[in-house]
Amino acid sequence: MNKCYPIENSPLYRLRNRRKLAEFLNLPKNYFKEKHTYCYNEFSRPKPNGDGERHFTVPPEDLKGIQRHICKLFKRIITPEWVMSGKKSCSYITNAEVHLEHRFVKTMDISKFYDSAQRSRIYQMFSQTFNMASDIAWIMTELVTYNGTLPTGSPSSQLIIYWTYHSMFQRINELAEEYNCYFSLYVDDMTFSSDFPIKAILRDGVSDVLRKNGLLAKSKKDHYYQVNDFKVVTGVGIKQGKKLVLNSKRKQIIELYAKCKKSSNIYQIEKLNGTLCSLRQIEPDIFPEIYRYVHSYEQELKKLSRDRFYRSKREKGRYLSKHIHNVGINTEQGFD
């Protein structure tokens, strides 16, 4: 069987057997005969742009391992070329590259997308789109949701939410084609571009499709860029067909570099390295001095990465947090 295949060829499609599900998820064959309780870690962090806080719900390592297997199975299912999330070769940068050469760009963002994906709708996706038996669809729903919605820290959430709303996004792509636009989707970021002015009726049509699915566009992320404008697409600047790092990101890394120079803290240097690697995917030669500084700590960073890997293996299955909330995986179908 090919590495990637249509949904009908997925081992999850028309799944009827709990033992088979356990096998596909690399679990003991009788795993779903019992109820399992997992402890999620909840916390908030300031948004990079300073606009409030972002809330995170992170599954424990044992459940995250199951969700990783679900994610791997979903990644093998072919999705349209305009879907830029949940694919190995795609990122927020490749999403911006789709629109690099086009003169007019329209960006829209779905408000509270994960929170809006209710458990009943996700169950419906497993039951109808994947044609699973009702009890299997229920188990899958419980494995990938938390408190009735999709957890932000789960490796499976990006593809689960796409498939939950795949018919809606297909309709949005059709609208884009009707108005001679290119469409791309990166999680909840929708981008439209064209070599001709984009009509306002496209925005109205997309908003109408969202409303019919219980969703709303986020007004702060609703932008229309014309020919000579500096455009921003999923955090990447675009000017005259070139990718550019945003000034806010430049300021962020310069401040982090100053902290690292002052403290020589290897954890801060590791963060600096990760941020720099991300920015150099946009502008390959950016910040040569900072690159040389990070490179001088190459051996220490490799050791830190190795130590973390072995520590993670030792702690797997013994995940604890000071701020935890229990969630049960119920193997009986039905909704509260």
GUTIDO-13417 format. One record per residue: x, y, z of N, C-alpha, C, O in turn; residue in three letters. Coordinates in steps of 0.1 Angstrom, whole numbers, plus 2048, in hexadecimal, padded with zeros to 3 digits. Layout:
residues N
   n.u   n.v   n.w   ca.u   ca.v   ca.w   c.u   c.v   c.w   o.u   o.v   o.w   type
     X     Y     Z      X      Y      Z     X     Y     Z     X     Y     Z    ala
...
end
This chain:
residues 336
   n.u   n.v   n.w   ca.u   ca.v   ca.w   c.u   c.v   c.w   o.u   o.v   o.w   type
   808   7F4   800    800    800    800   809   80D   800   813   80D   807    met
   805   817   7F8    80C    823    7F8   80D   82A   805   804   828   80E    asn
   817   832   807    818    839    814   80D   843   816   808   844   821    lys
   808   849   80B    7FC    852    80D   7F1   84C   804   7F3   846   7F9    cys
   7E5   84D   809    7DA    847    802   7CD   84E   805   7CC   856   80E    tyr
   7C2   84B   7FC    7B5    852    7FF   7AF   84D   80C   7B4   842   811    pro
   7A6   854   811    7A0    851    81E   79A   843   81F   79B   83C   829    ile
   795   83E   813    78F    831    813   799   826   815   796   81A   819    glu
   7A6   829   813    7B1    81F    815   7B7   81F   823   7C0   818   826    asn
   7B3   829   82B    7B8    82A    839   7B3   81E   841   7A8   81A   840    ser
   7BC   819   84A    7B8    80F    853   7AD   813   85D   7A7   80B   863    pro
   7AB   820   85E    7A1    825    867   793   825   860   789   826   867    leu
   793   825   853    787    826    84C   77E   819   84E   783   80E   84C    tyr
   772   81B   851    768    80F    853   76D   806   85F   76B   7FA   85E    arg
   774   80C   868    779    804    873   76E   7FF   87C   765   807   880    leu
   76E   7F2   880    763    7EC    887   768   7E5   894   75F   7E2   89D    arg
   774   7E3   895    77A    7DA    8A0   783   7E2   8A9   78C   7E8   8A5    asn
   780   7E0   8B7    788    7E7    8C1   796   7E2   8C1   7A0   7E9   8C3    arg
   798   7D5   8BF    7A5    7CF    8BF   7AE   7D4   8B4   7B9   7D7   8B5    arg
   7A7   7D6   8A8    7AE    7DB    89D   7B3   7EA   8A0   7BE   7EE   89C    lys
   7AA   7F1   8A6    7AD    7FF    8A9   7B9   7FF   8B2   7C2   807   8B0    leu
   7B9   7F7   8BD    7C4    7F6    8C6   7D1   7F2   8BE   7DC   7F8   8C1    ala
   7D0   7E9   8B5    7DC    7E5    8AD   7E1   7F1   8A5   7ED   7F3   8A5    glu
   7D8   7F8   89E    7DD    803    896   7E3   80E   89F   7EC   816   89A    phe
   7DF   80F   8AB    7E5    81A    8B4   7F0   815   8BD   7F4   81B   8C6    leu
   7F5   808   8BA    800    802    8C1   7FD   801   8D0   806   803   8D8    asn
   7F1   7FC   8D3    7ED    7FA    8E1   7EA   7EB   8E3   7E8   7E3   8D9    leu
   7E9   7E6   8EF    7E6    7D8    8F2   7D8   7D6   8ED   7CF   7DE   8EC    pro
   7D6   7C9   8E8    7C9    7C6    8E1   7BD   7C8   8E9   7B2   7CA   8E3    lys
   7BE   7C7   8F6    7B2    7C9    8FF   7B1   7D7   905   7AA   7D9   90F    asn
   7B8   7E0   8FF    7BA    7ED    905   7AC   7F4   907   7AA   7FB   911    tyr
   7A3   7F2   8FD    797    7FA    8FD   78B   7F2   904   780   7F5   903    phe
   78F   7E8   90C    785    7E1    914   784   7E8   922   77B   7E5   929    lys
   78D   7F1   925    78D    7F8    932   78C   807   92F   78E   80C   924    glu
   788   80E   93A    787    81C    93A   795   822   93E   79B   81D   948    lys
   79A   82C   937    7A7    831    93A   7A6   840   93D   79E   847   936    his
   7AD   845   947    7AC    852    94C   7BA   859   949   7C4   854   94D    thr
   7B9   865   943    7C6    86C    93F   7C5   87A   946   7BB   87F   949    tyr
   7D1   87F   949    7D2    88C    950   7D8   896   946   7E4   896   943    cys
   7D0   8A0   942    7D5    8AB    93A   7DB   8B6   942   7D7   8B8   94D    tyr
   7E5   8BC   93C    7EB    8C8    942   7E6   8D4   93B   7E7   8D6   92F    asn
   7E1   8DE   943    7DB    8EA    93E   7E3   8F6   943   7E7   8F7   94E    glu
   7E7   8FF   939    7EE    90B    93D   7EC   915   932   7E7   912   927    phe
   7F0   922   935    7EE    92D    92C   7FC   934   92A   804   934   933    ser
   7FE   939   91E    80A    941    91B   807   94D   913   7FD   94D   90C    arg
   80E   958   915    80B    964    90E   80D   962   8FF   816   95A   8FB    pro
   805   968   8F6    806    967    8E8   812   96F   8E4   815   979   8EA    lys
   81A   96A   8D9    826    971    8D5   823   980   8D1   82C   988   8D3    pro
   817   983   8CC    814    991    8C9   80F   999   8D4   80C   9A5   8D3    asn
   80F   993   8E0    80B    99A    8EC   7FC   99C   8EE   7F7   9A3   8F7    gly
   7F4   996   8E5    7E5    998    8E5   7DF   98C   8ED   7DA   983   8E8    asp
   7E0   98E   8FA    7D9    984    903   7E2   977   905   7EE   977   903    gly
   7DB   96D   909    7E2    960    90C   7DC   955   903   7D1   956   8FF    glu
   7E4   94B   901    7E0    93F    8FA   7DF   933   904   7E9   931   90B    arg
   7D4   92C   904    7D2    921    90D   7D6   914   907   7D3   912   8FB    his
   7DD   90C   90F    7E2    8FF    90A   7DC   8F4   912   7DB   8F5   91E    phe
   7D8   8E9   90B    7D4    8DD    912   7DD   8D2   90C   7DB   8CE   901    thr
   7E6   8CC   914    7F0    8C3    910   7ED   8B5   916   7EC   8B4   922    val
   7EC   8AB   90D    7E9    89D    912   7F5   897   919   800   89B   916    pro
   7F3   88E   922    7FF    887    928   806   87E   91D   800   87C   913    pro
   812   87A   920    81A    873    916   814   866   911   815   863   905    glu
   80D   85F   91A    807    852    915   7FC   855   90B   7FB   84E   901    asp
   7F3   85F   90E    7E9    862    904   7EF   869   8F8   7EA   867   8ED    leu
   7F9   871   8FA    7FF    878    8EE   805   86E   8E5   805   870   8D9    lys
   80A   863   8EA    80F    858    8E2   804   852   8D9   807   84F   8CD    gly
   7F9   850   8DF    7ED    84B    8D7   7E9   855   8CC   7E7   851   8C1    ile
   7E9   862   8D0    7E5    86C    8C7   7EF   86D   8BB   7EC   871   8B0    gln
   7FC   86B   8BE    806    86B    8B4   803   860   8A9   805   862   89D    arg
   7FF   854   8AE    7FC    849    8A5   7F0   84D   89D   7EF   84A   891    his
   7E6   853   8A3    7DA    858    89B   7DF   862   891   7DA   862   885    ile
   7E7   86B   895    7EC    875    88B   7F4   86F   87F   7F2   873   874    cys
   7FC   865   882    803    85E    877   7FA   858   86D   7FC   858   861    lys
   7EF   851   873    7E5    84B    86A   7DE   856   861   7DB   854   856    leu
   7DB   861   868    7D4    86C    860   7DD   872   856   7D9   876   84B    phe
   7EA   873   859    7F4    87A    850   7F5   872   843   7F9   877   838    lys
   7F2   865   843    7F3    85D    837   7E7   85E   82E   7E7   859   822    arg
   7DD   865   833    7D1    867    82A   7D3   873   822   7D7   87E   827    ile
   7D1   872   815    7D3    87D    80B   7C9   888   80E   7BD   886   810    ile
   7CE   894   80F    7C6    8A0    811   7C8   8A9   804   7D3   8A8   7FE    thr
   7BF   8B2   801    7C1    8BB    7F6   7CE   8C3   7F7   7D3   8C6   802    pro
   7D4   8C7   7EC    7E1    8CE    7EC   7E0   8DC   7F3   7EA   8E1   7F7    glu
   7D4   8E1   7F4    7D3    8EE    7FB   7D3   8ED   80A   7D3   8F7   811    trp
   7D3   8E1   80F    7D4    8DF    81E   7E3   8DF   822   7EA   8D7   81D    val
   7E7   8E8   82A    7F5    8EA    82D   7F8   8E6   83C   804   8E8   840    met
   7EE   8E1   843    7F1    8DD    851   7F0   8CE   852   7E9   8C7   84B    ser
   7F8   8C8   85B    7F8    8BA    85E   7FF   8B2   853   7FE   8A5   853    gly
   807   8B8   84B    80F    8B1    841   81E   8B3   844   822   8BE   848    lys
   826   8A8   842    834    8A9    845   83C   8B4   83E   844   8BA   844    lys
   838   8B6   831    840    8C0    829   83A   8CE   82A   83F   8D7   823    ser
   830   8D0   832    829    8DD    832   82A   8E4   840   82C   8DD   84A    cys
   829   8F1   83F    82B    8F9    84C   824   906   849   81F   909   83E    ser
   825   90F   853    820    91D    851   828   924   847   822   92E   841    tyr
   834   920   844    83C    926    83A   838   922   82C   837   92A   823    ile
   837   915   82A    832    910    81D   824   915   81A   821   917   80E    thr
   81C   918   824    80F    91D    822   810   92B   81C   809   92F   813    asn
   81A   933   821    81C    941    81C   822   940   80E   81E   949   805    ala
   82A   936   80B    830    935    7FE   826   933   7F3   828   937   7E7    glu
   81A   92D   7F6    810    92B    7EC   80C   938   7E6   808   939   7DA    val
   80C   943   7EE    807    950    7EA   812   95A   7E6   80F   966   7E5    his
   81E   956   7E6    82A    95E    7E4   829   967   7D8   82D   973   7D9    leu
   825   962   7CD    826    969    7C0   819   970   7BC   818   977   7B2    glu
   80F   96F   7C4    802    975    7C1   800   983   7C6   805   986   7D1    his
   7FA   98B   7BE    7FA    99A    7C1   7F0   99E   7CC   7F3   9A7   7D3    arg
   7E5   997   7CD    7DB    99A    7D7   7D9   98E   7E1   7D9   983   7DC    phe
   7D8   991   7ED    7D7    987    7F8   7CC   98A   802   7CB   996   806    val
   7C4   980   805    7BA    982    80F   7BC   977   81A   7BD   96B   817    lys
   7BD   97B   827    7BF    972    832   7B3   972   83B   7AD   97D   83E    thr
   7AF   966   840    7A4    965    849   7A8   95A   853   7AF   951   850    met
   7A3   95B   85F    7A6    952    86A   799   94E   871   791   956   873    asp
   798   941   875    78C    93C    87B   78D   93F   88A   797   93B   890    ile
   783   945   890    784    948    89E   781   93C   8A7   778   935   8A5    ser
   78A   93A   8B1    789    92F    8BB   785   922   8B4   77C   91B   8B8    lys
   78E   91E   8AB    78B    913    8A2   78A   906   8AA   781   8FE   8A9    phe
   795   903   8B2    795    8F7    8BA   78A   8F6   8C4   784   8EB   8C6    tyr
   787   901   8CA    77C    902    8D4   76F   8FF   8CE   765   8FB   8D4    asp
   76D   903   8C1    761    902    8BA   75E   8F4   8B5   753   8F0   8B2    ser
   768   8EB   8B5    767    8DE    8AF   761   8D5   8BA   769   8CE   8C2    ala
   754   8D4   8BB    74E    8CD    8C6   74F   8BE   8C4   751   8B9   8B9    gln
   74F   8B7   8CF    751    8A8    8D0   747   8A1   8C6   74A   897   8C0    arg
   73A   8A6   8C6    730    89F    8BE   734   8A0   8AF   731   896   8A8    ser
   73A   8AB   8AB    73D    8AD    89D   749   8A4   899   74A   89E   88E    arg
   753   8A2   8A3    75E    89A    8A1   75A   88B   8A0   75F   883   898    ile
   751   887   8A9    74B    87A    8A8   744   877   89A   746   86D   895    tyr
   73D   881   896    736    880    889   741   87E   87D   73E   876   874    gln
   74C   885   87E    757    883    874   75C   874   874   75D   86E   86A    met
   75E   86F   880    763    861    881   758   857   87C   75B   84E   875    phe
   74C   85A   880    741    851    87C   73D   852   86E   73A   847   868    ser
   73C   85E   868    737    85F    85A   742   861   850   742   859   846    gln
   74C   869   852    757    86B    848   760   85E   848   763   85A   83D    thr
   763   859   854    76B    84D    854   763   840   855   768   835   855    phe
   756   842   856    74C    836    856   750   82C   860   74F   820   85E    asn
   754   830   86C    757    827    877   74B   822   87E   740   829   87E    met
   74C   817   885    741    812    88D   73F   81C   899   749   823   89C    ala
   733   81D   89E    730    828    8A7   739   827   8B4   73D   832   8B9    ser
   73C   81B   8B9    744    81A    8C5   752   81E   8C2   759   824   8CB    asp
   758   81B   8B6    765    81E    8B3   766   82D   8B1   770   833   8B5    ile
   75C   833   8AA    75C    842    8A8   75C   849   8B6   762   853   8B7    ala
   755   843   8BF    754    849    8CD   761   849   8D4   766   852   8DA    trp
   768   83D   8D3    775    83C    8D9   77F   845   8D3   787   84C   8DA    ile
   77F   846   8C6    788    850    8BF   786   85E   8C3   78F   866   8C5    met
   779   862   8C4    775    86F    8C9   77B   872   8D7   780   87D   8D9    thr
   779   868   8E0    77E    86A    8ED   78E   86B   8EE   793   873   8F6    glu
   794   864   8E5    7A3    865    8E5   7A9   872   8E0   7B3   876   8E4    leu
   7A1   879   8D8    7A7    885    8D2   7A1   892   8D7   7A5   89D   8D3    val
   797   891   8E0    791    89D    8E6   793   89E   8F5   797   895   8FB    thr
   791   8AA   8FA    793    8AD    908   788   8B7   90C   788   8C2   906    tyr
   780   8B4   916    775    8BD    91A   76C   8C1   90E   767   8CC   90E    asn
   76A   8B7   905    761    8BA    8FA   766   8C1   8EE   75F   8C3   8E4    gly
   773   8C5   8EE    779    8CC    8E3   787   8C6   8E0   78B   8BD   8E7    thr
   78D   8CC   8D6    79B    8C7    8D2   7A5   8CD   8DB   7A6   8DA   8DC    leu
   7AE   8C6   8E1    7B9    8CB    8E9   7C4   8D2   8E0   7C7   8CC   8D5    pro
   7C9   8DD   8E4    7D3    8E5    8DB   7E0   8DE   8DB   7E8   8DF   8D1    thr
   7E3   8D6   8E5    7F1    8D0    8E6   7F1   8C2   8E1   7FB   8BA   8E3    gly
   7E7   8BD   8DA    7E6    8B0    8D5   7EC   8AF   8C7   7E9   8B7   8BE    ser
   7F5   8A5   8C4    7FA    8A4    8B6   7F0   8A0   8AC   7F3   8A2   8A0    pro
   7E4   89B   8B0    7DA    897    8A6   7D0   8A2   8A2   7C9   8A1   899    ser
   7D0   8AD   8AA    7C5    8B7    8A8   7C5   8BE   89B   7BA   8C0   896    ser
   7D1   8C1   895    7D0    8C8    888   7C9   8C0   87D   7C1   8C6   876    gln
   7CC   8B3   87C    7C5    8AB    872   7B7   8A7   876   7AE   8A6   86D    leu
   7B5   8A5   882    7A7    8A2    887   79E   8AE   883   792   8AB   87E    ile
   7A2   8BA   886    799    8C5    883   797   8C7   874   78C   8CC   870    ile
   7A1   8C5   86C    7A0    8C6    85E   795   8BC   859   78C   8C0   852    tyr
   796   8AF   85D    78C    8A5    858   77E   8A8   85E   774   8A4   858    trp
   77E   8AE   86A    771    8B1    870   769   8BB   867   75D   8BB   866    thr
   771   8C4   861    76B    8CF    859   76F   8CE   84A   76F   8D8   843    tyr
   773   8C2   845    779    8C2    838   76E   8C6   82D   772   8CC   823    his
   762   8C2   82F    758    8C6    825   756   8D6   824   754   8DB   81A    ser
   757   8DC   830    756    8EB    830   762   8F1   829   760   8FA   821    met
   76E   8EC   82B    77A    8F1    824   77A   8EF   815   77E   8F7   80D    phe
   774   8E3   812    773    8E0    803   76A   8EB   7FD   76C   8F0   7F2    gln
   75F   8EF   804    756    8F9    7FE   75D   906   7FE   75B   90E   7F4    arg
   765   90A   807    76D    916    807   776   917   7FC   778   921   7F5    ile
   77D   90B   7F9    786    90A    7EE   77E   90C   7E0   783   913   7D7    asn
   772   907   7E0    76A    909    7D4   766   917   7D2   766   91C   7C6    glu
   763   91E   7DD    761    92D    7DC   76D   934   7D7   76C   93D   7CE    leu
   779   931   7DC    785    937    7D7   787   935   7C8   78A   93F   7C1    ala
   784   929   7C3    786    927    7B5   77C   92F   7AD   77F   933   7A2    glu
   770   930   7B2    765    938    7AB   76A   946   7A9   766   94C   79F    glu
   772   94B   7B3    776    959    7B2   785   95A   7AD   78C   964   7B0    tyr
   78A   950   7A7    797    950    7A1   7A2   952   7AB   7AC   95A   7A9    asn
   7A1   94C   7B7    7AA    94D    7C1   7B1   940   7C5   7AB   935   7C2    cys
   7BD   941   7CA    7C4    935    7CF   7C1   935   7DE   7C1   93F   7E5    tyr
   7BE   929   7E3    7BA    927    7F1   7C4   91E   7F8   7C9   914   7F2    phe
   7C8   921   804    7D0    918    80D   7CB   919   81B   7C5   923   820    ser
   7CC   90D   822    7C7    90C    830   7D3   907   838   7D9   8FD   836    leu
   7D6   90F   843    7DF    90B    84D   7D8   90B   85B   7D7   916   861    tyr
   7D3   900   85F    7CB    8FE    86B   7BF   907   86A   7B5   903   864    val
   7BF   913   871    7B4    91C    871   7B6   928   868   7AE   931   868    asp
   7C2   929   862    7C5    934    859   7C1   931   84B   7C6   928   845    asp
   7B9   93A   845    7B5    938    837   7BB   944   82F   7B9   94F   833    met
   7C1   941   824    7C7    94B    81C   7C3   949   80D   7C2   93E   808    thr
   7BF   955   807    7BB    955    7F9   7C4   95F   7F2   7C7   96A   7F7    phe
   7C8   95C   7E6    7D0    965    7DE   7CC   964   7CF   7C7   95B   7CB    ser
   7D0   96F   7C9    7CC    970    7BA   7D5   97B   7B4   7DB   983   7BA    ser
   7D6   97A   7A7    7DC    985    79F   7D3   990   79B   7D6   999   795    asp
   7C6   98E   7A0    7BC    998    79D   7B6   99D   7AB   7B6   995   7B4    phe
   7B0   9A8   7AC    7AA    9AD    7B8   7A0   9A2   7BD   798   99D   7B5    pro
   7A0   9A0   7CA    797    996    7D0   78A   99C   7D4   78A   9A6   7DC    ile
   77F   997   7CF    772    99D    7D2   76E   99B   7E0   770   990   7E6    lys
   767   9A5   7E6    762    9A4    7F4   758   999   7F6   756   994   801    ala
   751   995   7EB    747    98B    7EB   74D   97E   7EF   746   975   7F5    ile
   75A   97C   7EC    761    96F    7F0   761   96E   800   75E   964   805    leu
   765   979   806    766    97A    815   758   977   81B   756   96F   824    arg
   74D   97D   815    740    97B    81A   73C   96C   818   735   966   821    asp
   73F   966   80D    73C    958    80A   742   94F   814   73C   946   819    gly
   74F   951   817    757    949    820   751   94B   82E   74F   941   836    val
   74E   957   832    748    959    840   73A   952   841   737   94D   84C    ser
   733   952   836    726    94B    836   728   93C   838   720   935   83F    asp
   732   936   831    735    928    833   739   925   841   735   91A   847    val
   741   92D   847    745    92B    855   739   92C   85E   738   923   867    leu
   730   935   85C    725    937    865   71C   92A   864   717   926   86F    arg
   71A   925   859    712    919    857   718   90D   85E   711   903   861    lys
   725   90E   862    72B    903    869   72E   907   877   736   900   87E    asn
   728   911   87C    729    915    88A   736   91C   88D   73A   91C   899    gly
   73C   922   883    749    929    885   749   937   881   740   93C   87A    leu
   753   93F   885    754    94D    882   762   951   87D   76C   94B   882    leu
   763   95B   875    770    960    871   775   969   87C   76D   971   881    ala
   782   969   87F    788    972    889   78B   980   882   793   980   879    lys
   784   98A   887    785    997    880   794   99D   880   798   9A3   877    ser
   79C   99A   88B    7A9    99F    88C   7B2   999   881   7BC   99F   87D    lys
   7AF   98D   87C    7B8    987    872   7B2   988   864   7B7   982   85B    lys
   7A8   991   862    7A2    993    855   7A9   99E   84E   7A7   9AA   851    asp
   7B1   99B   844    7B9    9A5    83D   7B8   9A3   82E   7B7   998   829    his
   7B9   9AE   827    7B9    9AE    818   7C6   9B6   814   7C6   9C2   817    tyr
   7CF   9B0   80D    7DB    9B6    809   7DB   9B8   7FA   7D8   9AF   7F2    tyr
   7DE   9C5   7F5    7DF    9C8    7E7   7ED   9C7   7E2   7F6   9C3   7E9    gln
   7EF   9CB   7D5    7FB    9C8    7CE   808   9CB   7D6   811   9C3   7D7    val
   809   9D8   7DA    815    9DD    7E0   816   9DC   7EF   820   9E1   7F5    asn
   80C   9D6   7F5    80C    9D5    803   816   9CA   808   819   9C1   801    asp
   81B   9CD   815    822    9C2    81C   818   9B8   821   810   9BC   829    phe
   819   9AC   81D    80F    9A2    820   814   999   82B   820   996   82C    lys
   80B   994   834    80E    98B    83E   805   97F   83D   7F9   980   83E    val
   80C   973   83B    804    967    839   80A   95D   843   816   959   842    val
   802   958   84C    805    94F    857   813   952   85D   81C   94A   85F    thr
   815   95F   861    821    963    868   82D   965   85F   838   967   864    gly
   82B   965   852    836    967    849   834   974   841   829   975   83B    val
   83D   97D   840    83C    989    838   83E   986   829   847   97E   826    gly
   837   98D   820    839    98C    812   83A   999   80C   831   9A2   80E    ile
   845   99C   805    847    9A9    7FE   84D   9A6   7F0   858   9A1   7F0    lys
   847   9AA   7E6    84C    9A8    7D8   851   99A   7D5   85B   997   7D0    gln
   848   991   7DA    84B    982    7D7   855   97C   7DF   85A   971   7DC    gly
   85A   983   7EA    864    97D    7F3   85F   97B   801   856   983   806    lys
   864   970   808    860    96E    815   869   976   81F   875   977   81D    lys
   862   97C   829    86A    984    832   865   981   841   85A   97E   843    leu
   86F   982   84A    86C    980    858   866   98D   85D   86A   998   85A    val
   85B   98C   865    854    997    86A   85D   99E   874   865   998   87B    leu
   85B   9AC   876    863    9B4    87F   861   9AF   88E   86A   9AF   896    asn
   854   9AA   891    852    9A6    89E   85A   999   8A2   85F   998   8AD    ser
   85D   991   898    865    985    899   874   989   89B   87B   983   8A2    lys
   878   993   893    885    998    894   888   99D   8A2   893   99A   8A8    arg
   87F   9A5   8A7    880    9AB    8B4   881   9A0   8BF   889   9A0   8C8    lys
   879   996   8BD    878    98B    8C7   885   983   8C7   88A   980   8D2    gln
   88B   980   8BC    898    979    8BC   8A4   981   8C1   8AD   97C   8C7    ile
   8A4   98E   8BE    8AE    997    8C2   8AE   998   8D2   8B8   997   8D8    ile
   8A2   999   8D7    8A1    999    8E6   8A5   98C   8EC   8AB   98C   8F7    glu
   8A1   981   8E6    8A5    974    8EC   8B4   972   8EB   8BA   96C   8F4    leu
   8BA   977   8E0    8C9    976    8DE   8D0   97E   8E9   8DA   979   8EF    tyr
   8CB   98A   8EC    8D1    992    8F7   8D0   98A   905   8DA   98B   90C    ala
   8C5   984   907    8C4    97C    914   8CE   971   914   8D4   96E   91E    lys
   8CF   96A   909    8D9    95F    908   8E7   963   90A   8EF   95D   911    cys
   8EB   96E   904    8F8    974    906   8FB   977   914   906   976   919    lys
   8F1   97C   91B    8F2    980    929   8F3   974   933   8FB   974   93C    lys
   8EB   96A   930    8EA    95F    93A   8F1   952   936   8F5   94A   93E    ser
   8F3   950   929    8F9    943    923   8F1   937   928   8F6   92C   929    ser
   8E4   939   92A    8DB    92E    92E   8D8   925   922   8D3   92A   918    asn
   8DB   918   923    8DA    90F    918   8CC   90D   913   8C9   90B   907    ile
   8C2   90E   91C    8B4    90D    919   8AF   919   911   8A8   917   907    tyr
   8B4   924   914    8B1    930    90C   8B8   930   8FF   8B2   934   8F5    gln
   8C4   92B   8FE    8CB    929    8F2   8C4   91F   8E9   8C4   921   8DD    ile
   8BF   915   8EF    8B7    90B    8E7   8AB   911   8E1   8A8   90F   8D5    glu
   8A4   91A   8E8    898    921    8E3   89C   92A   8D8   896   92B   8CE    lys
   8A8   931   8DA    8AD    93A    8D0   8B0   933   8C3   8AD   937   8B8    leu
   8B6   927   8C5    8B9    91F    8B9   8AD   91B   8B1   8AC   91B   8A5    asn
   8A2   916   8B9    896    912    8B2   88F   91E   8AB   88A   91C   89F    gly
   88F   929   8B1    889    935    8AB   891   939   89E   88B   93D   894    thr
   89E   939   89F    8A7    93D    894   8A5   933   888   8A4   938   87D    leu
   8A5   926   88B    8A3    91C    881   896   91F   879   895   91D   86D    cys
   88B   922   881    87E    925    87B   87F   931   871   87A   931   866    ser
   885   93C   876    886    948    86F   88F   947   862   88D   94D   858    leu
   899   93E   863    8A2    93D    858   89C   934   84D   8A1   933   842    arg
   891   92E   850    889    927    845   882   932   83C   87E   930   831    gln
   880   93E   842    879    949    83B   884   951   834   883   954   828    ile
   88E   955   83C    89A    95C    836   8A7   955   83A   8AB   956   845    glu
   8AC   94D   831    8B7    944    834   8C4   94A   83A   8CB   944   842    pro
   8C6   957   837    8D3    95D    83B   8D0   967   847   8D9   96F   84A    asp
   8C5   967   84D    8C2    971    857   8CA   96E   864   8CD   963   867    ile
   8CE   979   86A    8D5    979    877   8E2   970   877   8E2   966   87E    phe
   8EC   973   86E    8F8    96A    86E   900   96A   87C   905   960   87F    pro
   900   975   883    907    976    88F   900   96D   89A   907   966   8A1    glu
   8F3   96D   89A    8EC    964    8A4   8EE   956   8A0   8EF   94D   8A8    ile
   8EE   953   893    8F0    945    88E   8FE   940   893   8FF   935   898    tyr
   908   948   892    915    944    896   916   942   8A5   91C   939   8AA    arg
   90F   94A   8AC    90E    949    8BB   907   93C   8BF   90D   934   8C7    tyr
   8FC   939   8B9    8F5    92C    8BC   8FD   920   8B8   8FE   916   8BF    val
   904   921   8AC    90C    916    8A7   918   913   8B1   91C   907   8B1    his
   91C   91D   8B8    927    91A    8C2   923   911   8CD   92C   90C   8D4    ser
   916   910   8CF    911    907    8DA   90B   8FA   8D4   903   8F4   8DB    tyr
   910   8F6   8C9    90A    8EB    8C2   90B   8DE   8CA   901   8D6   8CC    glu
   917   8DB   8D0    918    8CF    8D8   90F   8CF   8E5   909   8C5   8E8    gln
   90F   8DA   8EB    906    8DB    8F7   8F8   8D9   8F4   8F0   8D3   8FB    glu
   8F3   8DF   8E8    8E5    8DD    8E4   8E2   8CE   8E1   8D7   8CA   8E3    leu
   8EC   8C8   8DA    8EA    8BA    8D7   8E9   8B1   8E4   8E0   8A8   8E4    lys
   8F1   8B4   8EE    8F0    8AD    8FA   8E3   8AF   901   8DD   8A6   907    lys
   8DE   8BC   901    8D2    8BF    907   8C6   8B7   901   8BD   8B2   907    leu
   8C7   8B6   8F4    8BC    8AF    8EC   8BD   8A0   8EF   8B2   89A   8F1    ser
   8C9   89A   8F0    8CA    88C    8F4   8C5   889   902   8BE   880   904    arg
   8C9   892   90B    8C4    890    919   8B5   891   91A   8AF   889   922    asp
   8AF   89A   913    8A1    89B    913   89A   88F   90D   890   88A   913    arg
   8A0   88A   903    89A    87E    8FC   89A   872   906   890   86B   907    phe
   8A5   86F   90D    8A6    864    916   89D   866   922   898   85D   928    tyr
   89D   873   927    894    876    932   886   873   92F   87E   86E   937    arg
   882   877   923    874    875    91E   870   867   91E   865   863   922    ser
   87A   85E   919    877    850    919   875   84A   927   86D   842   929    lys
   87D   84F   930    87C    84A    93E   86F   84E   944   869   847   94C    arg
   86A   85A   941    85E    85F    948   851   85C   940   847   85F   945    glu
   853   856   935    847    852    92D   83D   849   935   842   83F   93B    lys
   831   84D   936    827    845    93D   826   849   94C   81D   844   953    gly
   82F   853   950    82E    858    95E   82C   867   95E   832   86E   966    arg
   824   86B   955    822    87A    953   81A   880   95F   80F   87B   962    tyr
   820   88A   965    819    891    970   81A   8A0   96E   823   8A5   967    leu
   810   8A7   974    811    8B6    973   80A   8BB   97F   801   8B5   985    ser
   80E   8C7   984    808    8CD    98F   7FA   8D2   98C   7F1   8D3   995    lys
   7F7   8D5   980    7EA    8DA    97C   7E4   8D1   972   7E6   8D2   966    his
   7DC   8C7   976    7D7    8BC    96E   7C8   8BB   96F   7C2   8BF   97A    ile
   7C2   8B6   965    7B3    8B4    965   7B1   8A6   95F   7B7   8A3   954    his
   7A9   89E   965    7A7    890    960   79C   890   955   793   897   955    asn
   79F   887   94B    795    885    941   795   876   93E   79F   86F   93D    val
   789   870   93E    788    862    93C   785   85E   92E   77E   865   927    gly
   78A   853   929    787    84E    91C   77D   843   91D   780   838   922    ile
   771   846   91A    766    83D    91C   764   835   90F   763   83A   904    asn
   763   828   911    762    81F    905   753   81C   901   751   815   8F8    thr
   74A   823   908    73C    821    905   738   82D   8FD   73B   839   900    glu
   730   82B   8F2    72D    836    8EA   722   83F   8F0   71B   83A   8F9    gln
   721   84B   8EC    716    854    8F1   71C   861   8F5   728   862   8F8    gly
   714   86B   8F6    718    878    8FA   710   87C   907   705   879   909    phe
   717   884   910    711    888    91C   706   893   919   700   898   922    asp
end
